């Protein structure tokens, strides 16, 4: 019988897209985000539905998995919350026959996703789902590291009191298209600059909420240029509805194609046509 290893999902507020090696090896990158109080994990089951990924992880680790395992909270997969990296992190720790350090685990998950599976994946999720607090991640050709800049606890409390995720009605249909980093250099450069501006605001003990919301909303202006036109029209209609619910700011999570929005409300969200509106918090 294997141990249960729970891994948190993650929300990145700023800088998503600049954590892809094809970008940061030329331009550097930054991501501001952290693990949240929703998790994913594997447990014993006589009726496993995830045999393919279990076999791939077993082959990657060079071990044999005897028992059947089932992924719990799998509804969060492909929803922009880092669930793929969280599930693989959990699975590797669950079946591994030796104790892995945090850095070893992050390295294994990153290599497994990017090289073994050949997935179009960045480098933020593997770190954030194996963290216990909000992080400032910096990426360059020579290094990927966690900056030691601390965000004041009162600021995290303010965000946590108002943060929700709203599930888009659009479902992802397979793998997302790869970002053309050369064609989207202007947009990604702007996303990086916005993240640097947001970091200054988040670090300030006198947290400027209105400026935070302005920057989070501004990031959509550039993110949507990376997506397909048909998706953008759909998401803009949903974002408009979320603002009518009373949101101060809205951001589509993940690489596009559907999933969740992270939103901030000063008051309880008004009723809407969305299936799920979930209160979430960053871990501290």
N, C-alpha and C positions, 0 to 999 in steps of 0.2 A: 504494500500500500504506500502510495506517495504522499508527501506532505502537501498541504494547500499553501500556495504562494500567491497572495493577492498583490496586484499591481495597479496603481492609480492611473486613471486617464489624465489627459493634460489639456490645458488651454493655453495657446500662445496668443498674446494680445497684439504684439507688434513684431515685424521683421520676417514673417513667414515667407519663404521663397529664397531668402538670402542664405539659407542654411544648406543649399544644395552644392555639392562639390564643384559642379560645372560653373557655378557662379562665384563662390567665395575663394576658389583657387586663383581667380583673376582679380576680384574686386573686394574681397573680405565681406563678412556678414555679421549680423547681430539679431538675436531673438530675445524677446522679453516674455516670459511665460512661466507656468508652473503646474505641478500636479494638483488635481482636484479630488473632492470627496466622493468620487464615483470610481469603482474599480472593476477589474476583470480578473478571472482566475480559472484554473483547471481543477477538476476533482474526479474521483473514480466514478465510472458509470459502465454499466453492462451494455449500453447502446450508444457507442461513440459515433458522432457524425463528422468528426474532424480527422479522420484517419490519414488523409493525404498530408496535411501539415505535420502531424505527429511522425509519420514515416520520414519526411524530409528533415525534421529536426533530429530524429534518431540517427539518420545517415550522416548528417552534418557532425554530430557529436561522436559518432562511431560506437553507439551503444544500441542495445535492444530494449524496447519498451514492451513489457509483458502485459500490463493491465490496460484496460480501456479507460480513456480519459475524455471528458466532455468539457467544453469551454462554457463557463457561466457568464451571463451578461453579454453574450455575443451580439445582441441587438445594437451594440455601440460600434461594431466593426464598420469600416468604410463610412464613417460619419464625421471625420475631421477632428477626432479627439485623441489621436495617437493610439487607438485600440490595437492596431496590428503590432506595433512595437511592444505594447504592454502585454499582449497575449503571448508573443514569442519570448519575451523576457520571463514571464511566468512559467511557460512551458519548459524552457531551458533549466530554470532553477528547480522546477518540480521533478524533472527526470534525471538531472545531472547526478553523477555518482561522486562528485566532489564539491566542496564549498568554493564558490567563486567570489572574488572580490567585486565590488561595485564596478571598478574600472574594467575588469576582465569581462564582466557581463555586458557592459555597454559596448565594448569592442566586438564581442561575439555576435550580439544582436545586429549591430551595424554591418558587420561583414556578411552575416547570413542574409540580411535583407538586400543589400546592395550588390554583393558579389555572387552569393550562392543562388539566390532567387532571381537576381538581375532585375530587381524592382526599381521603379522610378521613385526613389526615396531620398529625403534630406537627412540631416544629422541632428535635428533637435529632439525628435520624439524619443529616441533611444536613451537620451540623457534625462529628459524631463519625467518620463514614467519610472525612472529609477532614482528619483529625487524625493525629498520630503518638504521642500519649500519653494517659493517663487525664485526664479533664477534669471540672471543676465548671462546669456551665452554669446560668446564671440567666436567667429570662424575666420580663419585665414589659410593661406597656402601651406604655412608651416605648422599650424596648430589649431586645435579645437579645444577651447577651454571655458571653464565656468568662472566668470568674473566675480571678484569678492565684494562688489558693490552691493550694499544692503539696501533694501527698500524698507522704510520705516513701518513698523508693525501697525501703527494707526492707519496708514494708507492701505495696507492689505485688509484691515478690518473694514474700512470704508468700502472698498471694492466688494468684499465678501457680502456685505449687507445688502447689496443691490444687484448682484450678478445672477443671471439666469442663462440657460441654454434653451433655444427654441428649435425644434426639429423642422427642417425644410420638408415640403411635400414632394420634392424632386428626389428620386432614387438614383443612385449611381448605377450605370449599366456597364460594368467591367472596369478595366484599368483606365485611369485617367491619361489623357494625352500628355506627352512630355513637354515641358516648358522649353520654348526656344529662347535661350538666354541672350543670344545676340540680338534678336529682334525686340526683346523686351527689356533691354538694358536700361532705358530711360525710366520705365515704370519700377523696376527693381531697385534702381538707384534712389528713386524717390521714397520707396518703401523703407529702405535702409536709413535715409535721412529722417523720416518720420519717427522711426524707432529710436534714433539717437535723441531727438527732441523729447520724445515721451519719457525716456530714461531720466532726463534732467527734471521733468515734472514729477515723476514718481519718487525720485530721491529727495526732493524738497520737503522739508518738514511741514511747510505750509502748502499742502497738496491742493493744486488748482484743478478742481473737478471739471469745470467747464472747458478748460483747455485740454484736459485728458479726453473728454468726449469729442471735442472738435477733431483731435488727431486720430482717434479711432474711426470716426466717420470719414475723415479724409483718406485714410488708408484704402477704403473701398474704391475711391476714385481711380486709384492706380492698380489695385488688384483686379478690377473688372476688365482692364485692358488686356490682361493675360488670358482671360477666359474666352470661350466661344460666344459669338453675338447672341445666339438663341438662348444660351444659359443665362447671360447677363440680363436679358429682358425678363426672364422668369424670376431671377433673384431680386431684381429691382422692385418688382410687384410685391414680393414677399417682404422685403425690407420696408416698403411703404406701409404695409399692414402692421408690421412690428412697431413702427413709430406711432401708428394710430392706437396701439395698445398702451402707449405712454412711455416708450423707451427714450432714453437720453442719447444712447449710442448703440450701434449695431455693427457686428463684423461677422462675415461668413468665415467659418473655420475650415482648416484644411486647404487642399489644393483645388477646391472647386468640384463641381459635379454633383453636389447634394450633400446632405449631412445636417449639421447643426450651426446655428448662429449663436455667438455669445452676445448678450445684451445686458444693459444696465438700466434699472428702473428705480426711480425715487419712491414710487408707491407700488402696491400690488398690481401686476399686469392686468389690463382690462381683458374681458373675454374675447376670444378670437376663433378662427377656423383651424388653427394649428392643433395637431394631435397631441404634441407634448411640449409643455412649457415647464422646465425643471429648475428649481432653485439649486445652485451649486456654490461651492466655496473653494478657494485655494487652501491647500494644506499649509500649516504653520509649524 
